[in-house]
Amino acid sequence: MTKANETAPGFSDYLELTKPRLSLLSVITALIAFAASRPQHPLPGLLWTVLCTSLAAGGVATLNQWLERDTDARMVRTAGRPIPAGRIATGSAFVLGTLMCIVSLMVSFAMINKLTALFLLLTIFSYLGFYTPAKRWSRWSTEIGAVAGAIPPLIGWAAGAGSISALGWILFGVLFFWQVPHFMAVSWTHRKDYAAVNFPMPSVRDQTGRSSAICSLLNTVLLVAVSLLPVSLGLDSRWYAIAAAAGGAWILWRAGAFMFTANRDLAARRLFLCSIAYLPLVLGALVADRMLFF
């Protein structure tokens, strides 16, 4: 068990425990779905959605680090995190993460609606109950984690509309398929770390990188197809179609380069950066289109 340092942990240590950048992605995608649902009374629902999604995402990230403190301590990229570095005690992390998750569920149930609380619960349960342990034993851990990571749009849509329509499920699909090439690029870049803790990811099991590249390309093709569904179903206009097609061509190019280049390290880095830019481009265009042109 990790011992805490004599110096009391600061706010930055607790903030790091919540993985703010990853948690922010969950909050932003929930808010995009909330806005795309075009709620009748946006401001109160918006504030409660931000609060509950932030608490749930931060709580899940904290409990994830609590569960993975042993493997985090053995990987270069995670050894400096607050728990393995000894800046925060394991018990404190467990209590904080648990309280954040509980409060998010209670507030969403009381102030938003039952469906939003249900999707928050599914996010917490799927991430901690399935994805976190799957990283130790399953080659499919990325896809399992992508399910949990794709639920925030459903949280936002449920908060805004009280039910889930076709476009809400399409946003779920976009987030699901986007995560696979994004995290395949990450796992290839950090494959030595994952190999050190025996995580059976494609980047570890196949040192040529071909498996990671094939998986990335296939899921990118599906991502582009799903991203264009709103237009074919009459849920967005041609302006969104142009943005989705342009973004899709770009990320397909990068996924193809990851597949066919000899320099996979460079191609993985470029795919990672492209994926970061792709998501706000396409999702932002979808919301703007529904607000301005549709």
C-alpha positions as CSV (number, residue, x, y, z in Angstrom):
1,M,0.0,0.0,0.0
2,T,1.2,3.4,-0.9
3,K,2.1,5.8,1.9
4,A,1.4,9.4,1.7
5,N,4.2,11.9,2.0
6,E,4.5,14.0,5.1
7,T,3.6,17.1,3.1
8,A,-0.2,17.5,2.8
9,P,-1.5,17.1,-0.7
10,G,-2.5,20.4,-2.5
11,F,-5.4,21.2,-4.7
12,S,-3.4,20.4,-7.8
13,D,-2.8,16.8,-6.6
14,Y,-6.6,16.3,-6.1
15,L,-7.3,17.9,-9.5
16,E,-4.8,15.6,-11.2
17,L,-6.5,12.7,-9.5
18,T,-9.7,13.5,-11.5
19,K,-7.9,13.4,-14.9
20,P,-9.2,16.8,-15.8
21,R,-8.4,16.6,-19.6
22,L,-10.2,13.3,-20.0
23,S,-13.0,14.3,-17.7
24,L,-13.4,17.5,-19.7
25,L,-14.0,15.5,-22.9
26,S,-16.9,13.7,-21.2
27,V,-18.4,17.1,-20.1
28,I,-18.0,18.7,-23.5
29,T,-19.6,15.7,-25.4
30,A,-22.5,15.7,-22.9
31,L,-23.0,19.4,-23.5
32,I,-22.8,19.0,-27.2
33,A,-25.6,16.4,-27.1
34,F,-27.5,18.6,-24.7
35,A,-27.4,21.5,-27.1
36,A,-28.1,19.4,-30.2
37,S,-31.3,18.1,-28.5
38,R,-32.5,21.7,-28.4
39,P,-34.1,21.8,-24.9
40,Q,-37.0,24.0,-24.1
41,H,-35.4,25.4,-20.9
42,P,-31.7,25.2,-21.6
43,L,-30.0,27.2,-18.7
44,P,-31.0,25.2,-15.6
45,G,-30.5,21.9,-17.4
46,L,-27.2,23.0,-18.7
47,L,-25.9,23.9,-15.3
48,W,-27.0,20.7,-13.7
49,T,-25.7,18.6,-16.6
50,V,-22.2,20.3,-16.2
51,L,-22.2,19.6,-12.5
52,C,-23.3,16.0,-12.6
53,T,-21.2,15.0,-15.6
54,S,-18.1,16.7,-14.0
55,L,-18.6,14.9,-10.7
56,A,-19.2,11.5,-12.3
57,A,-16.3,11.8,-14.7
58,G,-13.9,13.0,-11.9
59,G,-15.1,10.4,-9.5
60,V,-14.7,7.6,-12.1
61,A,-11.2,8.9,-12.9
62,T,-10.3,9.0,-9.2
63,L,-11.5,5.4,-8.6
64,N,-9.8,4.2,-11.7
65,Q,-6.5,5.5,-10.4
66,W,-7.3,3.9,-7.0
67,L,-7.9,0.5,-8.7
68,E,-4.8,0.8,-11.0
69,R,-2.3,2.2,-8.5
70,D,-0.2,-1.0,-8.7
71,T,0.2,-0.8,-12.5
72,D,0.4,3.0,-12.6
73,A,3.5,2.7,-10.3
74,R,5.2,0.5,-12.9
75,M,4.7,2.6,-16.0
76,V,6.8,5.6,-16.8
77,R,3.9,7.7,-18.0
78,T,1.8,7.2,-14.9
79,A,4.4,6.7,-12.1
80,G,4.1,10.4,-11.2
81,R,0.4,10.3,-10.6
82,P,-0.7,11.3,-7.0
83,I,-1.3,7.8,-5.6
84,P,1.8,5.9,-6.8
85,A,3.9,9.0,-6.2
86,G,2.7,9.0,-2.6
87,R,1.1,12.5,-2.6
88,I,-2.4,11.2,-1.9
89,A,-3.3,8.2,0.3
90,T,-5.2,5.4,-1.3
91,G,-8.0,5.7,1.3
92,S,-8.5,9.4,0.6
93,A,-8.7,8.7,-3.1
94,F,-11.3,6.0,-2.6
95,V,-13.5,8.2,-0.4
96,L,-13.2,11.2,-2.7
97,G,-14.0,9.2,-5.9
98,T,-16.9,7.4,-4.2
99,L,-18.5,10.6,-2.9
100,M,-18.2,12.3,-6.2
101,C,-20.0,9.4,-8.0
102,I,-22.7,9.2,-5.4
103,V,-23.4,13.0,-5.4
104,S,-23.6,13.0,-9.2
105,L,-26.2,10.3,-9.2
106,M,-28.3,11.9,-6.4
107,V,-28.3,15.4,-7.9
108,S,-29.1,14.1,-11.4
109,F,-32.0,12.0,-10.1
110,A,-33.4,14.9,-8.1
111,M,-32.7,17.9,-10.4
112,I,-32.6,16.5,-13.9
113,N,-34.4,13.2,-14.6
114,K,-34.2,9.5,-14.0
115,L,-32.9,8.7,-17.4
116,T,-29.9,11.0,-17.0
117,A,-29.2,9.4,-13.6
118,L,-29.4,5.9,-15.3
119,F,-26.9,6.8,-18.0
120,L,-24.5,8.3,-15.3
121,L,-24.8,5.0,-13.4
122,L,-24.1,3.0,-16.6
123,T,-21.0,5.2,-17.2
124,I,-19.7,4.6,-13.7
125,F,-20.5,0.9,-13.7
126,S,-19.2,0.1,-17.2
127,Y,-15.9,2.0,-16.7
128,L,-15.0,0.7,-13.3
129,G,-16.7,-2.7,-13.5
130,F,-15.8,-3.7,-17.0
131,Y,-13.2,-1.5,-18.7
132,T,-10.7,-1.1,-15.8
133,P,-10.4,-4.9,-15.1
134,A,-10.5,-5.7,-18.8
135,K,-7.3,-3.8,-19.4
136,R,-5.5,-6.6,-17.4
137,W,-6.9,-9.6,-19.3
138,S,-8.7,-8.7,-22.6
139,R,-7.4,-7.8,-26.0
140,W,-10.8,-6.0,-26.4
141,S,-10.3,-3.6,-23.5
142,T,-10.2,-0.5,-25.8
143,E,-13.6,-1.4,-27.4
144,I,-15.0,-2.2,-23.9
145,G,-13.8,1.2,-22.7
146,A,-15.2,2.9,-25.8
147,V,-18.7,1.9,-24.7
148,A,-18.2,3.7,-21.4
149,G,-16.6,6.6,-23.1
150,A,-19.5,7.0,-25.6
151,I,-22.2,7.3,-22.9
152,P,-21.8,11.0,-22.1
153,P,-23.7,12.1,-25.2
154,L,-26.6,10.0,-24.0
155,I,-26.3,11.7,-20.6
156,G,-26.5,15.1,-22.3
157,W,-29.3,14.1,-24.7
158,A,-31.4,12.6,-21.8
159,A,-30.9,15.8,-19.8
160,G,-32.0,18.0,-22.6
161,A,-34.9,16.0,-24.1
162,G,-35.9,13.5,-21.4
163,S,-35.5,10.6,-23.9
164,I,-33.1,9.4,-26.6
165,S,-33.8,10.0,-30.3
166,A,-32.0,8.7,-33.3
167,L,-29.5,11.6,-33.3
168,G,-28.6,10.9,-29.7
169,W,-27.7,7.3,-30.6
170,I,-25.7,8.5,-33.6
171,L,-23.6,10.7,-31.3
172,F,-23.0,7.6,-29.1
173,G,-21.8,5.8,-32.3
174,V,-19.5,8.7,-33.3
175,L,-17.9,8.7,-29.8
176,F,-17.6,4.9,-29.8
177,F,-15.9,4.6,-33.2
178,W,-13.7,7.7,-32.6
179,Q,-12.2,6.3,-29.5
180,V,-10.7,3.2,-31.1
181,P,-8.3,4.9,-33.5
182,H,-7.6,7.6,-31.0
183,F,-6.6,5.1,-28.3
184,M,-4.9,2.7,-30.7
185,A,-2.6,5.5,-31.5
186,V,-2.0,6.2,-27.8
187,S,-1.4,2.6,-27.0
188,W,1.1,2.2,-29.9
189,T,3.0,5.3,-28.7
190,H,3.2,3.9,-25.1
191,R,3.4,0.2,-26.0
192,K,6.5,-0.3,-23.9
193,D,4.7,0.9,-20.8
194,Y,1.8,-1.4,-21.4
195,A,4.1,-4.3,-22.1
196,A,5.8,-3.6,-18.7
197,V,2.5,-4.4,-16.9
198,N,1.4,-7.1,-19.3
199,F,-1.7,-5.4,-20.6
200,P,-2.8,-7.6,-23.6
201,M,-3.4,-4.8,-26.0
202,P,-2.9,-5.2,-29.8
203,S,0.1,-2.9,-29.5
204,V,1.7,-5.3,-27.0
205,R,0.6,-8.6,-28.6
206,D,1.6,-7.6,-32.1
207,Q,5.0,-5.8,-32.2
208,T,4.7,-5.0,-35.9
209,G,1.8,-2.7,-35.2
210,R,-0.3,-4.2,-38.0
211,S,-3.1,-5.3,-35.7
212,S,-3.4,-1.8,-34.1
213,A,-3.4,-0.2,-37.6
214,I,-6.0,-2.5,-39.0
215,C,-8.3,-1.9,-36.0
216,S,-7.8,1.8,-36.3
217,L,-8.6,1.9,-40.1
218,L,-11.7,-0.3,-39.8
219,N,-13.1,1.8,-37.0
220,T,-12.3,5.0,-38.8
221,V,-14.3,3.9,-41.8
222,L,-17.2,3.1,-39.5
223,L,-16.7,6.5,-37.7
224,V,-17.0,8.4,-41.0
225,A,-20.1,6.3,-42.1
226,V,-21.9,7.0,-38.8
227,S,-20.9,10.7,-38.8
228,L,-22.8,11.1,-42.1
229,L,-26.0,9.4,-40.9
230,P,-27.6,12.6,-39.7
231,V,-27.6,14.0,-43.2
232,S,-29.0,10.8,-44.8
233,L,-31.8,10.7,-42.1
234,G,-32.7,14.3,-42.6
235,L,-31.5,15.4,-39.2
236,D,-28.9,18.0,-40.4
237,S,-28.2,20.0,-43.5
238,R,-25.6,19.9,-46.3
239,W,-23.4,22.3,-44.4
240,Y,-22.9,19.7,-41.7
241,A,-22.4,17.1,-44.4
242,I,-19.5,19.2,-45.9
243,A,-17.8,19.5,-42.5
244,A,-18.3,15.8,-41.7
245,A,-17.0,14.7,-45.1
246,A,-13.9,17.0,-44.8
247,G,-13.1,15.8,-41.3
248,G,-13.8,12.2,-42.3
249,A,-11.4,12.4,-45.3
250,W,-8.7,13.8,-43.0
251,I,-8.9,11.2,-40.3
252,L,-9.2,8.4,-42.9
253,W,-6.0,9.7,-44.5
254,R,-4.2,9.6,-41.1
255,A,-5.6,6.1,-40.3
256,G,-4.5,4.9,-43.7
257,A,-1.0,6.3,-43.1
258,F,-0.8,4.5,-39.8
259,M,-1.8,1.3,-41.7
260,F,0.6,1.5,-44.7
261,T,3.6,3.5,-43.5
262,A,6.9,1.9,-42.3
263,N,7.3,4.7,-39.7
264,R,4.3,3.8,-37.4
265,D,5.6,5.9,-34.5
266,L,5.3,9.1,-36.5
267,A,2.0,8.0,-38.1
268,A,0.5,7.1,-34.7
269,R,1.4,10.6,-33.4
270,R,-0.2,12.3,-36.4
271,L,-3.3,10.1,-36.1
272,F,-3.5,11.0,-32.4
273,L,-3.3,14.8,-33.1
274,C,-5.8,14.5,-36.0
275,S,-8.3,12.7,-33.8
276,I,-8.1,15.4,-31.2
277,A,-8.9,18.0,-33.9
278,Y,-11.5,15.9,-35.6
279,L,-13.9,15.6,-32.8
280,P,-14.6,19.3,-32.0
281,L,-14.7,20.0,-35.7
282,V,-17.4,17.5,-36.5
283,L,-19.4,17.7,-33.3
284,G,-19.2,21.5,-33.3
285,A,-20.4,21.6,-36.9
286,L,-23.3,19.4,-36.0
287,V,-24.5,21.6,-33.2
288,A,-24.0,24.8,-35.2
289,D,-25.9,23.4,-38.1
290,R,-28.9,22.4,-36.0
291,M,-29.0,25.8,-34.4
292,L,-28.4,28.0,-37.5
293,F,-29.5,26.1,-40.6
294,F,-31.7,23.3,-39.7
